[in-house]
Structures are given as C-alpha cells and as structure tokens.
Amino acid sequence: MSAAKKPVNKPNTKKSQKFGAIIKIIAILLVPFLAIKNRMTKYLSRRPHRSFRPTRRRDYVRTLKLPGYFAFTKHVRQTLWKNRKTFLILALVYIILTALMVGIASQDVYGNLVDTFNATSGDGFGGILGEVGKAGLLFVSTATGGLSGSLSEAQQIFGGLIILMAWLTSVWLLRNILAGHKVKFRDGLYNAGAPILPTLLVALILIIQLIPAALALIGFGAASSTGFLNGGIEAMLFWVVAGLLLMISLYFITSTIFALIIVTLPGTYPFAAIKMAGDLMIGRRIKILLRLLWLIVGVVFTWAIIMIPIIIFDGWLKLTFSAIDWLPIIPVFILALGSLTVIWASSYVYLLYRKVIEDESDPA
C-alpha cells in the first residue's frame, strides 16, 4: 500500500501580504533619508572644511592663476571694445526700454534737490574745491536713488526684467563671440531669453542670501537713531554682529553670482548651477570675492569721475541759461551710465568665470 500523503502546510497569505506591505512602507519612508544621506556624503566629499574644526592648509590650497586687477579690467575693456557696435546697440535698446517702461529720473526732483542743497549749505562750499564737494554730495544723492522717487510695482517688475534681459543678452553674446561665432545683436536678443526662469530662481536665491546684510543695515539705522552706537560695549557688540551678518551674505552671494552665469548653459537646472558654482569656489572664494569687490570699486570710481564734472557743468550751464532748466541732463546721463554698468558688470563676471574654469585644478 502506498504511504499516506502528509498534509502540506500552506503559507498564510494574509500574513505574508501584510508583512510585504510593511516592508514596502518602510522602504518608501527610507528612500528620502537615504537620498539625503547620499547627497550629504557627496557634498562632504567635495568640501574639505568641517564645522568647528580647523582645516589644514594642505586640504584647501587650490591654485587660481588670474591676471592682475588692472590687467583683467583692461582685458574686459578690450573685449567689449572689439565688439563695441553690438554692445552699444544693446545699451541703446536698454535705455529706450527703460525710458518707455520705467521712466527716467525726474528733473524737477533734481532741481528741488539742488535748490535745497544751495539753501542749506550757505557759504560752506566756496571756491573750486567747494564746488567739487557740493557736486560730490549731489552725486551721492542721485546715484543712491534720490531722483527715482517711489516706483510703482509694475515699474519695478519691468525694471527688473529689463536688467535681467540685458544680463542674459550680454552673457549670450560673449559666450558665442568667444566661441568664434559671428553673431549680431538680434541673435542675442532673440535667443538669450531661454533660461530666464532658471535665472529668476537663482536671482531669488541671491536676494534671500542678502537678507543677513539687509538686517545689518536695518539694525544700523535703528541703532543710529536711538544713540545705541554711542556706548562702548553695546557698540562693539553691534559691530561684531553686523560684521558677521555681512560676512554671511558675502560668503553665499560670491558663488551665487557665478551660478547666474552657469544657469544660462542649456539644460542646467538652478540648484545644479548653485552646486557647480559652489564647487568652483572651494579654496578660491577670497580671491574671487576680492575680484568682485574690485568690480564694485571700479564702477563707483568711474561714476564719480564722469558724473561729478557733469553735475558741475550742468549747474553752470543752467545758471547761465535759465531757459533750459527743464533739460534733464543729469537724469539722462544716469540712465545711460546705468545701462553701460549692467553690460560692464555682466561682461566682467562672465569673463572672470571663464578665467576660473580655465584653471582645472581640483581641491588638494
């Protein structure tokens, strides 16, 4: 007789399904944590610095061969001068669009500012040096927005978009010119706007990174009005905190400015551009920051040596010929210099970026 068949224990399907569902839920919950851990591991592998630990020099030294400050400025000027026709057309279009959509500074406001200054200064500004000093103070007032008044929200949006398009067009033109392509201004105007949304997102991140510096400025205004800075310990603590806030903003925006260039590359996402810009800064941040500060110093100096003589000439001209008081000489020059400044700054940053990526040295 054949042996009796032993009963086969069937697995409990309900228990196995429940167990499998629990495993899937745990796996789904672990995926974000594993992704974050993997991202942090890669981030730390690219960064030699650790919080609250001194970094050895051998771990952060990175070469960066750049021309001298004046030599690099000359290189930027020569590059723009070789293609002056294209960039002058860009500046002219910028001026026209700004005048139509945003408007120019008010000549009446400038005239009232001059009258108020003359009435309050008295005999404090006599002679040639006095005229230069008065023109210098008027220059500071006009250059810091003393003539713009209160712009509407639409004007602010249009102004930001025009500056952004001038930046993108300058970068697009320089990238193609240095690649050896023959381009026209029309090509840059039609093609440069493709990465406008990623650039806007990076610009928004840049604005957020400026919040610590803005807090320092707000605190300075409040402390000055209340006499808080007159004390000893209180003033010292304030300047320490304000300096730290300013350093935080400078630290972050140094790489984000380069991200504004990287994000214009086709197919580059905003956070990928910020990551790549941060990698370029390793061991080089101070050198690049000094170059950007040199750009600011050069722009301020150029504005001063151009606008101060024009302000003096404008005052003499309208004092001699009172019939042309309505002529907006200063507002027009401010608008023209503003357009040239945007083109110069974008070209300077792009060419500096090119010099940095030409040095392919990795962190030690």
RODO-2510 file (C-alpha; in nm, 4 decimals, decimal comma):
residues 364
     n   res          X          Y          Z
     1     m     0,0000     0,0000     0,0000
     2     s     0,1230     0,3479    -0,0738
     3     a     0,2201     0,5654     0,2170
     4     a    -0,0353     0,8223     0,3192
     5     k     0,0404     1,1674     0,1889
     6     k     0,1408     1,4143     0,4551
     7     p    -0,0626     1,7351     0,4628
     8     v     0,1216     2,0344     0,3128
     9     n     0,1257     2,3491     0,5318
    10     k     0,0140     2,6327     0,3090
    11     p     0,1654     2,9677     0,3947
    12     n    -0,0584     3,2227     0,5498
    13     t    -0,1143     3,4533     0,2540
    14     k    -0,2705     3,7279     0,4608
    15     k     0,0283     3,7457     0,6947
    16     s     0,2765     3,7438     0,4073
    17     q     0,0889     4,0208     0,2260
    18     k     0,0733     4,2288     0,5414
    19     f     0,4450     4,1758     0,6004
    20     g     0,5255     4,2687     0,2406
    21     a     0,3171     4,5842     0,2695
    22     i     0,5023     4,6837     0,5880
    23     i     0,8370     4,6289     0,4113
    24     k     0,7265     4,8462     0,1201
    25     i     0,6123     5,1252     0,3522
    26     i     0,9444     5,1145     0,5400
    27     a     1,1345     5,1214     0,2099
    28     i     0,9318     5,4192     0,0882
    29     l     0,9976     5,6037     0,4125
    30     l     1,3695     5,5243     0,3980
    31     v     1,4194     5,6434     0,0403
    32     p     1,4240     6,0188     0,1216
    33     f     1,6569     5,9649     0,4191
    34     l     1,8944     5,7540     0,2085
    35     a     1,8860     6,0135    -0,0702
    36     i     1,9652     6,2933     0,1767
    37     k     2,2447     6,0862     0,3315
    38     n     2,3901     6,0096    -0,0115
    39     r     2,3677     6,3785    -0,1043
    40     m     2,5401     6,4850     0,2172
    41     t     2,8125     6,2229     0,1691
    42     k     2,8860     6,3520    -0,1800
    43     y     2,8720     6,7111    -0,0568
    44     l     3,1216     6,6440     0,2241
    45     s     3,3490     6,4549    -0,0141
    46     r     3,3729     6,7725    -0,2266
    47     r     3,4226     7,0097     0,0681
    48     p     3,7429     6,9997     0,2727
    49     h     3,6030     7,2180     0,5532
    50     r     3,4197     7,0892     0,8606
    51     s     3,2238     7,2935     1,1113
    52     f     3,4138     7,3823     1,4295
    53     r     3,7290     7,2079     1,3070
    54     p     4,0433     7,3831     1,1823
    55     t     4,1148     7,2968     0,8198
    56     r     4,4738     7,2116     0,7351
    57     r     4,6289     7,4198     0,4634
    58     r     4,7139     7,1126     0,2582
    59     d     4,3421     7,0320     0,2399
    60     y     4,2169     7,3606     0,0993
    61     v     4,5010     7,5082    -0,1063
    62     r     4,3881     7,5423    -0,4680
    63     t     4,5649     7,7296    -0,7415
    64     l     4,3951     8,0060    -0,9337
    65     k     4,6025     8,1936    -1,1857
    66     l     4,4368     8,5209    -1,2787
    67     p     4,5688     8,8378    -1,4426
    68     g     4,6296     9,1358    -1,2178
    69     y     4,3400     9,3628    -1,1249
    70     f     4,4247     9,6314    -1,3805
    71     a     4,5262     9,3764    -1,6434
    72     f     4,1983     9,1883    -1,6150
    73     t     3,9989     9,5127    -1,6257
    74     k     4,1872     9,6023    -1,9426
    75     h     4,1042     9,2577    -2,0850
    76     v     3,7322     9,3158    -2,0237
    77     r     3,7506     9,6620    -2,1792
    78     q     3,9325     9,5338    -2,4879
    79     t     3,6839     9,2503    -2,5337
    80     l     3,3907     9,4906    -2,5260
    81     w     3,5676     9,7447    -2,7448
    82     k     3,6301     9,4864    -3,0179
    83     n     3,2567     9,4282    -3,0305
    84     r     3,1528     9,7829    -2,9446
    85     k     2,8877     9,8086    -3,2155
    86     t     2,6903     9,5128    -3,0784
    87     f     2,7122     9,6192    -2,7157
    88     l     2,6368     9,9858    -2,7903
    89     i     2,3167     9,8722    -2,9634
    90     l     2,2357     9,6674    -2,6537
    91     a     2,2927     9,9732    -2,4332
    92     l     2,0731    10,1877    -2,6587
    93     v     1,7901     9,9325    -2,6506
    94     y     1,8239     9,9129    -2,2707
    95     i     1,7969    10,2920    -2,2431
    96     i     1,4903    10,3089    -2,4703
    97     l     1,3064    10,0255    -2,2948
    98     t     1,3830    10,1688    -1,9522
    99     a     1,2690    10,5168    -2,0546
   100     l     0,9435    10,3811    -2,2008
   101     m     0,8506    10,1211    -1,9369
   102     v     1,0103    10,2557    -1,6183
   103     g     1,0767    10,6209    -1,6942
   104     i     1,3800    10,8352    -1,6251
   105     a     1,4667    11,0231    -1,3101
   106     s     1,2702    11,3420    -1,2524
   107     q     1,4386    11,6683    -1,3485
   108     d     1,2032    11,8559    -1,1145
   109     v     1,3138    11,6413    -0,8206
   110     y     1,6772    11,7038    -0,9120
   111     g     1,6156    12,0774    -0,9376
   112     n     1,4472    12,0824    -0,5951
   113     l     1,7385    11,8831    -0,4537
   114     v     1,9888    12,1359    -0,5882
   115     d     1,7853    12,4297    -0,4558
   116     t     1,7531    12,2703    -0,1128
   117     f     2,1235    12,1954    -0,1004
   118     n     2,2163    12,5505    -0,2024
   119     a     1,9817    12,6940     0,0582
   120     t     2,1144    12,4819     0,3435
   121     s     2,4856    12,4824     0,2564
   122     g     2,5291    12,8581     0,2817
   123     d     2,8939    12,9622     0,2422
   124     g     3,0240    12,6219     0,3412
   125     f     3,1201    12,5347    -0,0174
   126     g     3,3269    12,8139    -0,1608
   127     g     3,5843    12,8044    -0,4380
   128     i     3,6681    12,5222    -0,6743
   129     l     3,7062    12,2590    -0,4036
   130     g     3,3736    12,3663    -0,2583
   131     e     3,2016    12,3186    -0,5941
   132     v     3,3598    11,9767    -0,6312
   133     g     3,2484    11,8803    -0,2808
   134     k     2,8948    12,0007    -0,3452
   135     a     2,8852    11,8112    -0,6744
   136     g     3,0144    11,5043    -0,4937
   137     l     2,7331    11,5183    -0,2399
   138     l     2,4788    11,5671    -0,5174
   139     f     2,6316    11,2693    -0,6975
   140     v     2,5901    11,0504    -0,3891
   141     s     2,2264    11,1600    -0,3550
   142     t     2,1441    11,0936    -0,7205
   143     a     2,3397    10,7690    -0,7515
   144     t     2,1682    10,6191    -0,4469
   145     g     1,8207    10,6682    -0,5912
   146     g     1,7449    11,0176    -0,4706
   147     l     1,5793    11,1065    -0,8024
   148     s     1,3796    10,7919    -0,8719
   149     g     1,1064    10,8634    -0,6189
   150     s     0,8560    10,5884    -0,5492
   151     l     0,8215    10,3470    -0,8397
   152     s     0,5009    10,1511    -0,8857
   153     e     0,5008     9,7722    -0,8675
   154     a     0,4685     9,7483    -1,2451
   155     q     0,7674     9,9790    -1,2948
   156     q     0,9764     9,7739    -1,0530
   157     i     0,8862     9,4500    -1,2333
   158     f     0,9631     9,5980    -1,5743
   159     g     1,2916     9,7402    -1,4464
   160     g     1,3986     9,4038    -1,3041
   161     l     1,3080     9,2199    -1,6245
   162     i     1,4981     9,4710    -1,8396
   163     i     1,8102     9,4346    -1,6237
   164     l     1,7761     9,0553    -1,6371
   165     m     1,7437     9,0528    -2,0162
   166     a     2,0441     9,2858    -2,0512
   167     w     2,2437     9,0435    -1,8310
   168     l     2,1333     8,7363    -2,0291
   169     t     2,1938     8,9036    -2,3644
   170     s     2,5439     9,0173    -2,2656
   171     v     2,6353     8,6675    -2,1455
   172     w     2,4912     8,5030    -2,4583
   173     l     2,6761     8,7407    -2,6893
   174     l     3,0094     8,6989    -2,5097
   175     r     2,9775     8,3191    -2,4962
   176     n     2,9222     8,2981    -2,8700
   177     i     3,1783     8,5644    -2,9594
   178     l     3,4498     8,3868    -2,7588
   179     a     3,3468     8,0585    -2,9235
   180     g     3,4353     8,2132    -3,2591
   181     h     3,0790     8,2562    -3,3891
   182     k     2,9732     8,5599    -3,5869
   183     v     2,6687     8,6941    -3,4069
   184     k     2,4528     9,0007    -3,4271
   185     f     2,2660     9,1825    -3,1564
   186     r     1,9396     9,0471    -3,2970
   187     d     2,0592     8,6897    -3,2391
   188     g     2,1371     8,7616    -2,8762
   189     l     1,8070     8,9390    -2,8157
   190     y     1,6025     8,6510    -2,9622
   191     n     1,7989     8,3622    -2,8117
   192     a     1,9219     8,4866    -2,4743
   193     g     1,5830     8,4680    -2,3027
   194     a     1,5606     8,0868    -2,2996
   195     p     1,6968     8,0405    -1,9439
   196     i     1,5020     8,3339    -1,7961
   197     l     1,3028     8,1211    -1,5495
   198     p     1,6079     7,9360    -1,4050
   199     t     1,7908     8,2689    -1,3863
   200     l     1,4976     8,4234    -1,1999
   201     l     1,5067     8,1385    -0,9461
   202     v     1,8814     8,1832    -0,8895
   203     a     1,8307     8,5597    -0,8577
   204     l     1,5603     8,4920    -0,5975
   205     i     1,8062     8,2776    -0,4019
   206     l     2,0586     8,5623    -0,4272
   207     i     1,8041     8,8025    -0,2789
   208     i     1,7366     8,5605     0,0076
   209     q     2,1102     8,5364     0,0737
   210     l     2,1230     8,9158     0,1054
   211     i     1,8767     8,9116     0,3963
   212     p     2,1534     8,8982     0,6653
   213     a     2,3176     9,2087     0,5149
   214     a     1,9780     9,3798     0,4992
   215     l     1,9211     9,3003     0,8659
   216     a     2,2584     9,4562     0,9464
   217     l     2,1618     9,7742     0,7579
   218     i     1,8242     9,7910     0,9302
   219     g     1,9925     9,7413     1,2657
   220     f     2,2426    10,0158     1,1865
   221     g     1,9633    10,2583     1,1053
   222     a     1,7778    10,1752     1,4251
   223     a     2,0939    10,1905     1,6378
   224     s     2,1977    10,5258     1,4873
   225     s     1,8594    10,6871     1,5519
   226     t     1,8439    10,5697     1,9146
   227     g     2,2029    10,6540     2,0085
   228     f     2,2823    10,2894     2,0746
   229     l     2,6174    10,3216     1,8955
   230     n     2,7380    10,5869     2,1390
   231     g     2,8061    10,3292     2,4094
   232     g     3,1203    10,1206     2,4425
   233     i     3,0298     9,7534     2,4885
   234     e     2,6955     9,7956     2,3126
   235     a     2,8557     9,9479     2,0035
   236     m     3,1273     9,6819     1,9942
   237     l     2,8712     9,4002     2,0139
   238     f     2,6617     9,5622     1,7437
   239     w     2,9539     9,5913     1,5017
   240     v     3,0574     9,2308     1,5686
   241     v     2,7074     9,1032     1,4938
   242     a     2,6669     9,3331     1,1911
   243     g     3,0055     9,2219     1,0565
   244     l     2,9114     8,8556     1,0920
   245     l     2,5804     8,9105     0,9119
   246     l     2,7592     9,0921     0,6296
   247     m     3,0186     8,8135     0,6020
   248     i     2,7425     8,5517     0,5781
   249     s     2,5828     8,7326     0,2849
   250     l     2,9166     8,7858     0,1110
   251     y     3,0074     8,4199     0,1588
   252     f     2,6926     8,2946    -0,0106
   253     i     2,6480     8,5502    -0,2883
   254     t     3,0064     8,5065    -0,4119
   255     s     2,9186     8,1651    -0,5534
   256     t     2,5590     8,2551    -0,6442
   257     i     2,6825     8,5319    -0,8755
   258     f     2,8727     8,2654    -1,0690
   259     a     2,5588     8,0495    -1,0616
   260     l     2,3837     8,3274    -1,2564
   261     i     2,6337     8,2567    -1,5349
   262     i     2,6282     7,8756    -1,5106
   263     v     2,2483     7,8569    -1,5173
   264     t     2,2478     8,0097    -1,8677
   265     l     2,4067     7,6906    -2,0029
   266     p     2,1474     7,4809    -2,1922
   267     g     1,9808     7,2165    -1,9754
   268     t     2,1235     7,3432    -1,6451
   269     y     1,8858     7,3499    -1,3504
   270     p     1,9063     7,6245    -1,0850
   271     f     2,0196     7,4094    -0,7923
   272     a     2,2658     7,2238    -1,0153
   273     a     2,4119     7,5615    -1,1140
   274     i     2,4423     7,6621    -0,7478
   275     k     2,6162     7,3315    -0,6701
   276     m     2,8631     7,3719    -0,9565
   277     a     2,9330     7,7326    -0,8588
   278     g     2,9998     7,6211    -0,5017
   279     d     3,2467     7,3602    -0,6270
   280     l     3,4312     7,6281    -0,8239
   281     m     3,4676     7,8363    -0,5073
   282     i     3,6479     7,5723    -0,2995
   283     g     3,9817     7,7191    -0,1942
   284     r     3,9260     8,0260    -0,4137
   285     r     3,6404     8,2183    -0,2515
   286     i     3,8506     8,5018    -0,1083
   287     k     4,0339     8,5610    -0,4370
   288     i     3,7108     8,5704    -0,6350
   289     l     3,5392     8,7876    -0,3746
   290     l     3,8225     9,0414    -0,3988
   291     r     3,7763     9,0496    -0,7778
   292     l     3,4042     9,1178    -0,7375
   293     l     3,4761     9,3927    -0,4842
   294     w     3,7228     9,5384    -0,7348
   295     l     3,4379     9,5487    -0,9863
   296     i     3,2246     9,7494    -0,7422
   297     v     3,5102     9,9892    -0,6622
   298     g     3,5806    10,0422    -1,0313
   299     v     3,2150    10,1147    -1,1094
   300     v     3,1831    10,3655    -0,8230
   301     f     3,5081    10,5392    -0,9219
   302     t     3,4035    10,5591    -1,2887
   303     w     3,0633    10,7004    -1,1994
   304     a     3,2293    10,9611    -0,9772
   305     i     3,4833    11,0839    -1,2333
   306     i     3,2114    11,1087    -1,5009
   307     m     2,9159    11,2425    -1,3052
   308     i     3,0861    11,4992    -1,0797
   309     p     3,2177    11,7119    -1,3730
   310     i     2,8798    11,6766    -1,5477
   311     i     2,6958    11,7944    -1,2339
   312     i     2,9284    12,0973    -1,2119
   313     f     2,8795    12,1724    -1,5828
   314     d     2,5010    12,1290    -1,5522
   315     g     2,4896    12,3761    -1,2638
   316     w     2,6979    12,6330    -1,4532
   317     l     2,5009    12,5883    -1,7755
   318     k     2,1587    12,6323    -1,6142
   319     l     2,2815    12,9233    -1,4044
   320     t     2,3973    13,0946    -1,7244
   321     f     2,0976    12,9978    -1,9389
   322     s     1,7983    12,9758    -1,7080
   323     a     1,5666    12,8979    -2,0004
   324     i     1,6959    12,5396    -2,0163
   325     d     1,6251    12,4479    -1,6547
   326     w     1,3817    12,1863    -1,7841
   327     l     1,6559    11,9975    -1,9740
   328     p     1,7124    11,6612    -1,7925
   329     i     2,0883    11,6366    -1,8443
   330     i     2,1650    11,4550    -1,5180
   331     p     1,8749    11,2044    -1,5385
   332     v     1,9715    11,1120    -1,8954
   333     f     2,3354    11,0577    -1,8013
   334     i     2,2312    10,8468    -1,5016
   335     l     2,0187    10,6264    -1,7273
   336     a     2,2978    10,5918    -1,9846
   337     l     2,5603    10,5085    -1,7211
   338     g     2,3204    10,2612    -1,5615
   339     s     2,2805    10,0709    -1,8891
   340     l     2,6554    10,0644    -1,9502
   341     t     2,7128     9,9494    -1,5927
   342     v     2,4826     9,6482    -1,6352
   343     i     2,6644     9,5452    -1,9535
   344     w     3,0059     9,6025    -1,7961
   345     a     2,9223     9,4065    -1,4796
   346     s     2,7764     9,1090    -1,6672
   347     s     3,0756     9,1005    -1,9034
   348     y     3,3218     9,1304    -1,6141
   349     v     3,1599     8,8437    -1,4213
   350     y     3,1362     8,6220    -1,7292
   351     l     3,4997     8,6748    -1,8288
   352     l     3,6067     8,6165    -1,4679
   353     y     3,4075     8,2919    -1,4713
   354     r     3,5874     8,1892    -1,7901
   355     k     3,9246     8,2520    -1,6291
   356     v     3,8261     8,0413    -1,3280
   357     i     3,7068     7,7400    -1,5279
   358     e     4,0207     7,7519    -1,7410
   359     d     4,2117     7,6569    -1,4251
   360     e     4,1032     7,2944    -1,3880
   361     s     4,2896     7,2235    -1,0652
   362     d     4,0965     7,0205    -0,8086
   363     p     4,0984     7,0863    -0,4339
   364     a     4,4045     6,9306    -0,2677
***
